[in-house]
Amino acid sequence: NITVTQVNVKAAESTIRDVDFAAESANFSKYNILAQSGSYAMSQANAVQQNVLKLLQ
């Protein structure tokens, strides 16, 4: 019957939205960690350069 179909469609839509949200949350975390690690690597490279310059002075 139509009511059951409507309920099933809403339930399926809710499940899809939940899965999409979970996937996007995971992607956000992944790219956030990558960005942080890139920033850390750059700061370490800069620190090494500064130390080399100090040694040469």
C-alpha positions as CSV (number, residue, x, y, z in Angstrom):
1,N,0.0,0.0,0.0
2,I,1.1,3.6,-0.6
3,T,1.6,4.5,3.1
4,V,4.0,1.6,3.6
5,T,5.9,2.6,0.4
6,Q,6.2,6.2,1.6
7,V,7.5,5.0,5.0
8,N,10.0,2.7,3.3
9,V,11.2,5.5,1.0
10,K,11.7,7.9,3.9
11,A,13.6,5.2,5.8
12,A,15.8,4.5,2.8
13,E,16.4,8.3,2.4
14,S,17.4,8.6,6.0
15,T,19.8,5.7,5.7
16,I,21.4,7.2,2.6
17,R,21.8,10.6,4.4
18,D,23.3,9.0,7.4
19,V,25.8,7.1,5.3
20,D,26.7,10.2,3.3
21,F,27.2,12.1,6.5
22,A,29.4,9.4,8.0
23,A,31.5,9.2,4.8
24,E,31.9,13.0,4.6
25,S,32.9,13.1,8.3
26,A,35.5,10.5,7.7
27,N,36.8,12.4,4.6
28,F,37.0,15.7,6.6
29,S,39.0,14.0,9.3
30,K,41.3,12.4,6.8
31,Y,42.0,15.7,5.0
32,N,42.3,17.6,8.3
33,I,45.0,15.2,9.5
34,L,46.8,15.5,6.1
35,A,46.8,19.3,6.3
36,Q,48.1,19.2,9.9
37,S,50.9,16.8,9.0
38,G,51.8,19.0,6.0
39,S,52.0,22.1,8.3
40,Y,54.1,20.2,10.8
41,A,56.5,19.0,8.0
42,M,56.9,22.6,6.8
43,S,57.6,23.9,10.3
44,Q,60.2,21.2,10.8
45,A,61.8,22.0,7.5
46,N,61.9,25.7,8.5
47,A,63.4,24.8,11.8
48,V,66.2,22.8,10.2
49,Q,67.0,25.7,7.8
50,Q,67.2,28.1,10.8
51,N,69.5,25.7,12.6
52,V,71.8,25.4,9.6
53,L,71.9,29.2,9.3
54,K,72.8,29.5,13.0
55,L,75.6,27.0,12.6
56,L,77.0,28.9,9.6
57,Q,77.2,32.2,11.4
